[in-house]
Amino acid sequence: MGMDEKDIFANIYTMVDKDNNLYSAYKRKIRVFSLVDESNPEAGIELVREVDFENEVAKGETYFAMLVNMTYDGKLIVVGSQSARILDRETLEVLGKTQFGDDELITNSIAVDSDNGIYVASDKVMRKLVWTGTKLSTDESDGAWSSEYSYGDTPPSVKFGKGTGSTPTLMGFDDNDDRLVVITDGVNQMNIVAFWRDEIPDYAVQAAGTTSKRIAGQHKVTCGLDPKPAFIQSEQSVVVKDYEAFVVNNVREHGDKDHLIDVFAGGPVLDPAYGCERFEWDTKTHAWKSVWTRNDVISISTVPVVSGPSNIVFTNGFYKDTGWEVTGLDWNTGETVFRTAFGFDNLGNGAYSIIQFFENGDLLFNSLGGPTRVKL
């Protein structure tokens, strides 16, 4: 039995605040959960607030509430398929909102900077919104901007829509250096794309192959694949460390129309996609360069992460001979330096979760089988 795509996006991007309140988005509702007894977490959680925004939904909007995030002054950000809103965290009252184009679709989360710049990518436009403290602004005078980027065909698997599969990622935090926001675009053989996230500097020139001076630079992603498949595309965020970035290819040649089945079948049943690539942004030439590629690494759907102390980037894939594993690659060279094998059971399918480690080095792995602690 198929699943309504609106249900797939329910509770997909949740948030916990400083008071241990969990905020989730389900269709047209915002729900707030809290611990029953803070002194005894094993007592479980309970629903403490819920607001139905039925009257807020614009005509034709596929889903009203996909994700919840927070501004630096403690307000909620709620984003749907064609809209964004700012809510009071205590009352869930709408304090500001903006509506995007009816022909646009948002399927990823957002990034927020310390000045309450909110970075949202639809399937054709990258935007910076600004929460001024009193309004959610799209005005250039408040620092907001929008920029179209390139997109292609809807892939046969994994991804939703024709645009970016990436949540925007911030890069550069020194006022004297390039301050960027990074995604992969939607063309069939994707580019890694960097946008100037503040005022466009005087030294900026329009990057080759782009339609906007807001785009600081873009570079074709090959993942070292030869011959190149019809699609080199990602449904995962660009992993950023300083001015270095890492991307994976995880669009397969064949997929199932039901995206839930697609998540279960990728790897064990449907042949996986291959390839990853590491890039570096040169702050002197203001351009990307490729550092290394691996055409044999598999990343099914789990979000890759980089460990700064160990200088290792981790992926989760399914290999025909060994099954599911978490693979660690040396950030500088791409060499395999870490492997944790789960075998052929779907316990090893991370399914859009994030790979995490405890301070003692144990692996926290959230999978289709539930959260697992792996002692290393």
TORKOL-4160 file (C-alpha; in steps of 0.2 Angstrom, whole numbers, padded with zeros to 4 digits, m for minus):
376
<pt num="1" X="0000" Y="0000" Z="0000"/>
<pt num="2" X="0007" Y="0017" Z="m0005"/>
<pt num="3" X="0009" Y="0031" Z="0007"/>
<pt num="4" X="0003" Y="0049" Z="0004"/>
<pt num="5" X="0018" Y="0060" Z="0001"/>
<pt num="6" X="0011" Y="0073" Z="0014"/>
<pt num="7" X="0013" Y="0059" Z="0027"/>
<pt num="8" X="0032" Y="0056" Z="0022"/>
<pt num="9" X="0036" Y="0074" Z="0027"/>
<pt num="10" X="0027" Y="0073" Z="0044"/>
<pt num="11" X="0039" Y="0076" Z="0058"/>
<pt num="12" X="0054" Y="0075" Z="0047"/>
<pt num="13" X="0063" Y="0090" Z="0053"/>
<pt num="14" X="0059" Y="0093" Z="0072"/>
<pt num="15" X="0068" Y="0104" Z="0085"/>
<pt num="16" X="0071" Y="0103" Z="0104"/>
<pt num="17" X="0073" Y="0120" Z="0113"/>
<pt num="18" X="0083" Y="0124" Z="0129"/>
<pt num="19" X="0068" Y="0118" Z="0140"/>
<pt num="20" X="0068" Y="0101" Z="0132"/>
<pt num="21" X="0052" Y="0105" Z="0122"/>
<pt num="22" X="0051" Y="0095" Z="0106"/>
<pt num="23" X="0042" Y="0105" Z="0092"/>
<pt num="24" X="0036" Y="0095" Z="0077"/>
<pt num="25" X="0026" Y="0098" Z="0061"/>
<pt num="26" X="0012" Y="0087" Z="0056"/>
<pt num="27" X="0002" Y="0092" Z="0040"/>
<pt num="28" X="m0007" Y="0108" Z="0046"/>
<pt num="29" X="m0003" Y="0106" Z="0065"/>
<pt num="30" X="0012" Y="0112" Z="0076"/>
<pt num="31" X="0014" Y="0100" Z="0091"/>
<pt num="32" X="0024" Y="0103" Z="0106"/>
<pt num="33" X="0030" Y="0088" Z="0117"/>
<pt num="34" X="0038" Y="0088" Z="0134"/>
<pt num="35" X="0045" Y="0076" Z="0147"/>
<pt num="36" X="0031" Y="0070" Z="0159"/>
<pt num="37" X="0044" Y="0071" Z="0173"/>
<pt num="38" X="0060" Y="0080" Z="0170"/>
<pt num="39" X="0068" Y="0071" Z="0185"/>
<pt num="40" X="0063" Y="0054" Z="0178"/>
<pt num="41" X="0065" Y="0054" Z="0158"/>
<pt num="42" X="0060" Y="0036" Z="0158"/>
<pt num="43" X="0042" Y="0041" Z="0162"/>
<pt num="44" X="0041" Y="0047" Z="0144"/>
<pt num="45" X="0034" Y="0062" Z="0135"/>
<pt num="46" X="0017" Y="0070" Z="0133"/>
<pt num="47" X="0009" Y="0082" Z="0121"/>
<pt num="48" X="0008" Y="0099" Z="0130"/>
<pt num="49" X="0002" Y="0111" Z="0116"/>
<pt num="50" X="m0005" Y="0109" Z="0098"/>
<pt num="51" X="m0011" Y="0122" Z="0086"/>
<pt num="52" X="m0021" Y="0118" Z="0070"/>
<pt num="53" X="m0017" Y="0130" Z="0056"/>
<pt num="54" X="m0031" Y="0125" Z="0044"/>
<pt num="55" X="m0036" Y="0143" Z="0040"/>
<pt num="56" X="m0018" Y="0148" Z="0037"/>
<pt num="57" X="m0015" Y="0136" Z="0022"/>
<pt num="58" X="m0014" Y="0144" Z="0005"/>
<pt num="59" X="m0024" Y="0137" Z="m0009"/>
<pt num="60" X="m0014" Y="0124" Z="m0018"/>
<pt num="61" X="0000" Y="0122" Z="m0005"/>
<pt num="62" X="0005" Y="0104" Z="m0005"/>
<pt num="63" X="0009" Y="0104" Z="0014"/>
<pt num="64" X="0009" Y="0118" Z="0026"/>
<pt num="65" X="0021" Y="0112" Z="0039"/>
<pt num="66" X="0036" Y="0102" Z="0035"/>
<pt num="67" X="0049" Y="0108" Z="0047"/>
<pt num="68" X="0052" Y="0118" Z="0063"/>
<pt num="69" X="0068" Y="0128" Z="0067"/>
<pt num="70" X="0072" Y="0143" Z="0078"/>
<pt num="71" X="0079" Y="0160" Z="0076"/>
<pt num="72" X="0093" Y="0166" Z="0087"/>
<pt num="73" X="0080" Y="0176" Z="0098"/>
<pt num="74" X="0070" Y="0161" Z="0102"/>
<pt num="75" X="0056" Y="0162" Z="0089"/>
<pt num="76" X="0050" Y="0147" Z="0079"/>
<pt num="77" X="0052" Y="0146" Z="0061"/>
<pt num="78" X="0039" Y="0135" Z="0052"/>
<pt num="79" X="0042" Y="0131" Z="0033"/>
<pt num="80" X="0030" Y="0122" Z="0021"/>
<pt num="81" X="0030" Y="0118" Z="0003"/>
<pt num="82" X="0027" Y="0137" Z="m0002"/>
<pt num="83" X="0028" Y="0147" Z="0014"/>
<pt num="84" X="0038" Y="0152" Z="0029"/>
<pt num="85" X="0031" Y="0159" Z="0046"/>
<pt num="86" X="0038" Y="0165" Z="0062"/>
<pt num="87" X="0029" Y="0159" Z="0078"/>
<pt num="88" X="0030" Y="0164" Z="0096"/>
<pt num="89" X="0037" Y="0149" Z="0105"/>
<pt num="90" X="0025" Y="0149" Z="0120"/>
<pt num="91" X="0009" Y="0154" Z="0112"/>
<pt num="92" X="0012" Y="0147" Z="0094"/>
<pt num="93" X="0005" Y="0164" Z="0088"/>
<pt num="94" X="0010" Y="0169" Z="0070"/>
<pt num="95" X="0021" Y="0184" Z="0071"/>
<pt num="96" X="0026" Y="0185" Z="0052"/>
<pt num="97" X="0024" Y="0176" Z="0036"/>
<pt num="98" X="0029" Y="0175" Z="0018"/>
<pt num="99" X="0022" Y="0166" Z="0003"/>
<pt num="100" X="0033" Y="0159" Z="m0011"/>
<pt num="101" X="0028" Y="0156" Z="m0029"/>
<pt num="102" X="0014" Y="0143" Z="m0033"/>
<pt num="103" X="0026" Y="0135" Z="m0045"/>
<pt num="104" X="0039" Y="0132" Z="m0032"/>
<pt num="105" X="0042" Y="0117" Z="m0020"/>
<pt num="106" X="0052" Y="0116" Z="m0004"/>
<pt num="107" X="0057" Y="0099" Z="0001"/>
<pt num="108" X="0072" Y="0102" Z="0012"/>
<pt num="109" X="0076" Y="0110" Z="0029"/>
<pt num="110" X="0084" Y="0128" Z="0031"/>
<pt num="111" X="0099" Y="0136" Z="0039"/>
<pt num="112" X="0099" Y="0151" Z="0051"/>
<pt num="113" X="0113" Y="0163" Z="0054"/>
<pt num="114" X="0117" Y="0173" Z="0070"/>
<pt num="115" X="0109" Y="0188" Z="0063"/>
<pt num="116" X="0093" Y="0179" Z="0060"/>
<pt num="117" X="0096" Y="0177" Z="0041"/>
<pt num="118" X="0085" Y="0162" Z="0036"/>
<pt num="119" X="0091" Y="0152" Z="0020"/>
<pt num="120" X="0078" Y="0143" Z="0011"/>
<pt num="121" X="0080" Y="0134" Z="m0006"/>
<pt num="122" X="0065" Y="0129" Z="m0016"/>
<pt num="123" X="0066" Y="0118" Z="m0032"/>
<pt num="124" X="0072" Y="0133" Z="m0042"/>
<pt num="125" X="0076" Y="0148" Z="m0031"/>
<pt num="126" X="0088" Y="0151" Z="m0016"/>
<pt num="127" X="0082" Y="0164" Z="m0004"/>
<pt num="128" X="0088" Y="0173" Z="0011"/>
<pt num="129" X="0074" Y="0179" Z="0022"/>
<pt num="130" X="0077" Y="0190" Z="0037"/>
<pt num="131" X="0068" Y="0190" Z="0054"/>
<pt num="132" X="0070" Y="0208" Z="0060"/>
<pt num="133" X="0063" Y="0205" Z="0077"/>
<pt num="134" X="0046" Y="0213" Z="0071"/>
<pt num="135" X="0044" Y="0206" Z="0054"/>
<pt num="136" X="0049" Y="0192" Z="0042"/>
<pt num="137" X="0057" Y="0202" Z="0028"/>
<pt num="138" X="0060" Y="0199" Z="0010"/>
<pt num="139" X="0066" Y="0217" Z="0007"/>
<pt num="140" X="0084" Y="0220" Z="0001"/>
<pt num="141" X="0085" Y="0235" Z="0013"/>
<pt num="142" X="0084" Y="0222" Z="0027"/>
<pt num="143" X="0098" Y="0211" Z="0019"/>
<pt num="144" X="0086" Y="0198" Z="0011"/>
<pt num="145" X="0088" Y="0192" Z="m0007"/>
<pt num="146" X="0083" Y="0179" Z="m0019"/>
<pt num="147" X="0093" Y="0170" Z="m0033"/>
<pt num="148" X="0087" Y="0157" Z="m0046"/>
<pt num="149" X="0099" Y="0142" Z="m0049"/>
<pt num="150" X="0099" Y="0129" Z="m0062"/>
<pt num="151" X="0088" Y="0113" Z="m0061"/>
<pt num="152" X="0085" Y="0098" Z="m0073"/>
<pt num="153" X="0074" Y="0083" Z="m0073"/>
<pt num="154" X="0065" Y="0074" Z="m0059"/>
<pt num="155" X="0077" Y="0059" Z="m0055"/>
<pt num="156" X="0070" Y="0041" Z="m0055"/>
<pt num="157" X="0074" Y="0038" Z="m0036"/>
<pt num="158" X="0077" Y="0045" Z="m0019"/>
<pt num="159" X="0075" Y="0064" Z="m0023"/>
<pt num="160" X="0059" Y="0074" Z="m0022"/>
<pt num="161" X="0057" Y="0086" Z="m0037"/>
<pt num="162" X="0068" Y="0094" Z="m0050"/>
<pt num="163" X="0078" Y="0106" Z="m0039"/>
<pt num="164" X="0091" Y="0104" Z="m0025"/>
<pt num="165" X="0091" Y="0089" Z="m0013"/>
<pt num="166" X="0102" Y="0099" Z="m0001"/>
<pt num="167" X="0098" Y="0109" Z="0015"/>
<pt num="168" X="0108" Y="0125" Z="0013"/>
<pt num="169" X="0124" Y="0125" Z="0023"/>
<pt num="170" X="0133" Y="0140" Z="0029"/>
<pt num="171" X="0152" Y="0142" Z="0025"/>
<pt num="172" X="0164" Y="0156" Z="0031"/>
<pt num="173" X="0161" Y="0165" Z="0047"/>
<pt num="174" X="0175" Y="0178" Z="0047"/>
<pt num="175" X="0169" Y="0196" Z="0042"/>
<pt num="176" X="0186" Y="0198" Z="0032"/>
<pt num="177" X="0183" Y="0182" Z="0022"/>
<pt num="178" X="0170" Y="0175" Z="0010"/>
<pt num="179" X="0154" Y="0172" Z="0019"/>
<pt num="180" X="0144" Y="0159" Z="0008"/>
<pt num="181" X="0129" Y="0148" Z="0009"/>
<pt num="182" X="0131" Y="0131" Z="m0001"/>
<pt num="183" X="0119" Y="0119" Z="m0010"/>
<pt num="184" X="0120" Y="0106" Z="m0024"/>
<pt num="185" X="0109" Y="0112" Z="m0039"/>
<pt num="186" X="0096" Y="0101" Z="m0048"/>
<pt num="187" X="0104" Y="0099" Z="m0065"/>
<pt num="188" X="0105" Y="0080" Z="m0070"/>
<pt num="189" X="0124" Y="0080" Z="m0067"/>
<pt num="190" X="0124" Y="0092" Z="m0052"/>
<pt num="191" X="0135" Y="0107" Z="m0047"/>
<pt num="192" X="0141" Y="0112" Z="m0030"/>
<pt num="193" X="0135" Y="0130" Z="m0029"/>
<pt num="194" X="0140" Y="0144" Z="m0017"/>
<pt num="195" X="0130" Y="0160" Z="m0015"/>
<pt num="196" X="0136" Y="0176" Z="m0007"/>
<pt num="197" X="0126" Y="0176" Z="0009"/>
<pt num="198" X="0128" Y="0195" Z="0014"/>
<pt num="199" X="0131" Y="0210" Z="0003"/>
<pt num="200" X="0139" Y="0205" Z="m0014"/>
<pt num="201" X="0158" Y="0210" Z="m0012"/>
<pt num="202" X="0165" Y="0223" Z="m0024"/>
<pt num="203" X="0178" Y="0210" Z="m0030"/>
<pt num="204" X="0164" Y="0198" Z="m0035"/>
<pt num="205" X="0162" Y="0193" Z="m0053"/>
<pt num="206" X="0148" Y="0183" Z="m0061"/>
<pt num="207" X="0153" Y="0165" Z="m0061"/>
<pt num="208" X="0154" Y="0156" Z="m0078"/>
<pt num="209" X="0138" Y="0147" Z="m0082"/>
<pt num="210" X="0127" Y="0156" Z="m0069"/>
<pt num="211" X="0113" Y="0169" Z="m0072"/>
<pt num="212" X="0116" Y="0179" Z="m0056"/>
<pt num="213" X="0130" Y="0188" Z="m0048"/>
<pt num="214" X="0123" Y="0182" Z="m0031"/>
<pt num="215" X="0131" Y="0165" Z="m0036"/>
<pt num="216" X="0149" Y="0166" Z="m0030"/>
<pt num="217" X="0154" Y="0150" Z="m0039"/>
<pt num="218" X="0149" Y="0133" Z="m0045"/>
<pt num="219" X="0158" Y="0117" Z="m0050"/>
<pt num="220" X="0153" Y="0101" Z="m0059"/>
<pt num="221" X="0152" Y="0086" Z="m0048"/>
<pt num="222" X="0159" Y="0070" Z="m0056"/>
<pt num="223" X="0163" Y="0059" Z="m0041"/>
<pt num="224" X="0176" Y="0051" Z="m0053"/>
<pt num="225" X="0163" Y="0041" Z="m0062"/>
<pt num="226" X="0167" Y="0036" Z="m0080"/>
<pt num="227" X="0156" Y="0033" Z="m0090"/>
<pt num="228" X="0145" Y="0046" Z="m0081"/>
<pt num="229" X="0127" Y="0040" Z="m0077"/>
<pt num="230" X="0112" Y="0049" Z="m0082"/>
<pt num="231" X="0111" Y="0057" Z="m0065"/>
<pt num="232" X="0124" Y="0062" Z="m0052"/>
<pt num="233" X="0113" Y="0070" Z="m0039"/>
<pt num="234" X="0111" Y="0071" Z="m0020"/>
<pt num="235" X="0097" Y="0071" Z="m0008"/>
<pt num="236" X="0109" Y="0076" Z="0006"/>
<pt num="237" X="0116" Y="0092" Z="0013"/>
<pt num="238" X="0134" Y="0097" Z="0008"/>
<pt num="239" X="0145" Y="0093" Z="0022"/>
<pt num="240" X="0156" Y="0108" Z="0026"/>
<pt num="241" X="0172" Y="0110" Z="0037"/>
<pt num="242" X="0180" Y="0127" Z="0036"/>
<pt num="243" X="0181" Y="0131" Z="0017"/>
<pt num="244" X="0181" Y="0113" Z="0012"/>
<pt num="245" X="0165" Y="0103" Z="0007"/>
<pt num="246" X="0160" Y="0085" Z="0003"/>
<pt num="247" X="0145" Y="0078" Z="m0007"/>
<pt num="248" X="0138" Y="0061" Z="m0012"/>
<pt num="249" X="0129" Y="0054" Z="m0027"/>
<pt num="250" X="0114" Y="0044" Z="m0021"/>
<pt num="251" X="0102" Y="0045" Z="m0035"/>
<pt num="252" X="0100" Y="0027" Z="m0042"/>
<pt num="253" X="0095" Y="0023" Z="m0060"/>
<pt num="254" X="0079" Y="0014" Z="m0055"/>
<pt num="255" X="0067" Y="0018" Z="m0041"/>
<pt num="256" X="0050" Y="0014" Z="m0034"/>
<pt num="257" X="0036" Y="0027" Z="m0036"/>
<pt num="258" X="0032" Y="0025" Z="m0017"/>
<pt num="259" X="0046" Y="0034" Z="m0009"/>
<pt num="260" X="0045" Y="0024" Z="0007"/>
<pt num="261" X="0048" Y="0008" Z="m0002"/>
<pt num="262" X="0062" Y="0017" Z="m0011"/>
<pt num="263" X="0070" Y="0019" Z="0006"/>
<pt num="264" X="0069" Y="0001" Z="0011"/>
<pt num="265" X="0074" Y="m0006" Z="m0006"/>
<pt num="266" X="0089" Y="0005" Z="m0010"/>
<pt num="267" X="0104" Y="m0006" Z="m0009"/>
<pt num="268" X="0098" Y="m0023" Z="m0005"/>
<pt num="269" X="0085" Y="m0024" Z="m0019"/>
<pt num="270" X="0088" Y="m0009" Z="m0031"/>
<pt num="271" X="0106" Y="m0007" Z="m0036"/>
<pt num="272" X="0114" Y="0008" Z="m0027"/>
<pt num="273" X="0122" Y="0024" Z="m0034"/>
<pt num="274" X="0141" Y="0026" Z="m0032"/>
<pt num="275" X="0152" Y="0041" Z="m0029"/>
<pt num="276" X="0157" Y="0055" Z="m0018"/>
<pt num="277" X="0169" Y="0070" Z="m0020"/>
<pt num="278" X="0178" Y="0083" Z="m0009"/>
<pt num="279" X="0180" Y="0101" Z="m0014"/>
<pt num="280" X="0188" Y="0116" Z="m0007"/>
<pt num="281" X="0183" Y="0135" Z="m0009"/>
<pt num="282" X="0199" Y="0146" Z="m0013"/>
<pt num="283" X="0196" Y="0162" Z="m0004"/>
<pt num="284" X="0210" Y="0170" Z="m0015"/>
<pt num="285" X="0202" Y="0166" Z="m0032"/>
<pt num="286" X="0185" Y="0164" Z="m0025"/>
<pt num="287" X="0181" Y="0148" Z="m0034"/>
<pt num="288" X="0179" Y="0130" Z="m0031"/>
<pt num="289" X="0192" Y="0116" Z="m0035"/>
<pt num="290" X="0190" Y="0097" Z="m0033"/>
<pt num="291" X="0202" Y="0089" Z="m0021"/>
<pt num="292" X="0198" Y="0070" Z="m0023"/>
<pt num="293" X="0185" Y="0058" Z="m0029"/>
<pt num="294" X="0179" Y="0041" Z="m0024"/>
<pt num="295" X="0169" Y="0031" Z="m0037"/>
<pt num="296" X="0167" Y="0016" Z="m0027"/>
<pt num="297" X="0159" Y="0023" Z="m0011"/>
<pt num="298" X="0141" Y="0021" Z="m0008"/>
<pt num="299" X="0129" Y="0032" Z="0001"/>
<pt num="300" X="0111" Y="0027" Z="0001"/>
<pt num="301" X="0101" Y="0040" Z="0010"/>
<pt num="302" X="0110" Y="0043" Z="0027"/>
<pt num="303" X="0116" Y="0061" Z="0030"/>
<pt num="304" X="0136" Y="0061" Z="0029"/>
<pt num="305" X="0145" Y="0070" Z="0043"/>
<pt num="306" X="0163" Y="0075" Z="0046"/>
<pt num="307" X="0172" Y="0073" Z="0063"/>
<pt num="308" X="0184" Y="0088" Z="0065"/>
<pt num="309" X="0195" Y="0080" Z="0079"/>
<pt num="310" X="0198" Y="0064" Z="0069"/>
<pt num="311" X="0197" Y="0072" Z="0051"/>
<pt num="312" X="0186" Y="0058" Z="0045"/>
<pt num="313" X="0170" Y="0060" Z="0035"/>
<pt num="314" X="0157" Y="0046" Z="0037"/>
<pt num="315" X="0144" Y="0038" Z="0025"/>
<pt num="316" X="0132" Y="0024" Z="0026"/>
<pt num="317" X="0130" Y="0012" Z="0012"/>
<pt num="318" X="0125" Y="m0006" Z="0006"/>
<pt num="319" X="0139" Y="m0016" Z="m0002"/>
<pt num="320" X="0134" Y="m0032" Z="m0012"/>
<pt num="321" X="0148" Y="m0043" Z="m0004"/>
<pt num="322" X="0147" Y="m0036" Z="0014"/>
<pt num="323" X="0130" Y="m0028" Z="0017"/>
<pt num="324" X="0127" Y="m0012" Z="0026"/>
<pt num="325" X="0141" Y="m0002" Z="0034"/>
<pt num="326" X="0147" Y="0015" Z="0040"/>
<pt num="327" X="0162" Y="0020" Z="0031"/>
<pt num="328" X="0175" Y="0033" Z="0036"/>
<pt num="329" X="0186" Y="0042" Z="0023"/>
<pt num="330" X="0201" Y="0052" Z="0027"/>
<pt num="331" X="0195" Y="0070" Z="0024"/>
<pt num="332" X="0212" Y="0075" Z="0016"/>
<pt num="333" X="0215" Y="0060" Z="0005"/>
<pt num="334" X="0199" Y="0051" Z="0003"/>
<pt num="335" X="0207" Y="0035" Z="0009"/>
<pt num="336" X="0196" Y="0022" Z="0019"/>
<pt num="337" X="0201" Y="0023" Z="0037"/>
<pt num="338" X="0186" Y="0017" Z="0046"/>
<pt num="339" X="0173" Y="0003" Z="0044"/>
<pt num="340" X="0158" Y="m0003" Z="0055"/>
<pt num="341" X="0149" Y="m0018" Z="0047"/>
<pt num="342" X="0131" Y="m0022" Z="0051"/>
<pt num="343" X="0129" Y="m0036" Z="0038"/>
<pt num="344" X="0113" Y="m0038" Z="0027"/>
<pt num="345" X="0100" Y="m0034" Z="0040"/>
<pt num="346" X="0091" Y="m0018" Z="0038"/>
<pt num="347" X="0096" Y="m0013" Z="0055"/>
<pt num="348" X="0111" Y="m0005" Z="0045"/>
<pt num="349" X="0100" Y="0006" Z="0035"/>
<pt num="350" X="0102" Y="0023" Z="0042"/>
<pt num="351" X="0087" Y="0030" Z="0031"/>
<pt num="352" X="0090" Y="0049" Z="0032"/>
<pt num="353" X="0096" Y="0049" Z="0050"/>
<pt num="354" X="0113" Y="0058" Z="0055"/>
<pt num="355" X="0128" Y="0047" Z="0060"/>
<pt num="356" X="0133" Y="0052" Z="0077"/>
<pt num="357" X="0147" Y="0047" Z="0090"/>
<pt num="358" X="0147" Y="0048" Z="0109"/>
<pt num="359" X="0162" Y="0056" Z="0117"/>
<pt num="360" X="0170" Y="0039" Z="0121"/>
<pt num="361" X="0169" Y="0035" Z="0102"/>
<pt num="362" X="0154" Y="0024" Z="0102"/>
<pt num="363" X="0143" Y="0025" Z="0087"/>
<pt num="364" X="0125" Y="0031" Z="0089"/>
<pt num="365" X="0116" Y="0024" Z="0074"/>
<pt num="366" X="0098" Y="0028" Z="0070"/>
<pt num="367" X="0091" Y="0016" Z="0058"/>
<pt num="368" X="0075" Y="0008" Z="0051"/>
<pt num="369" X="0077" Y="m0004" Z="0066"/>
<pt num="370" X="0078" Y="0010" Z="0079"/>
<pt num="371" X="0092" Y="0019" Z="0088"/>
<pt num="372" X="0107" Y="0008" Z="0091"/>
<pt num="373" X="0123" Y="0011" Z="0101"/>
<pt num="374" X="0138" Y="0002" Z="0094"/>
<pt num="375" X="0153" Y="0000" Z="0106"/>
<pt num="376" X="0169" Y="0002" Z="0097"/>
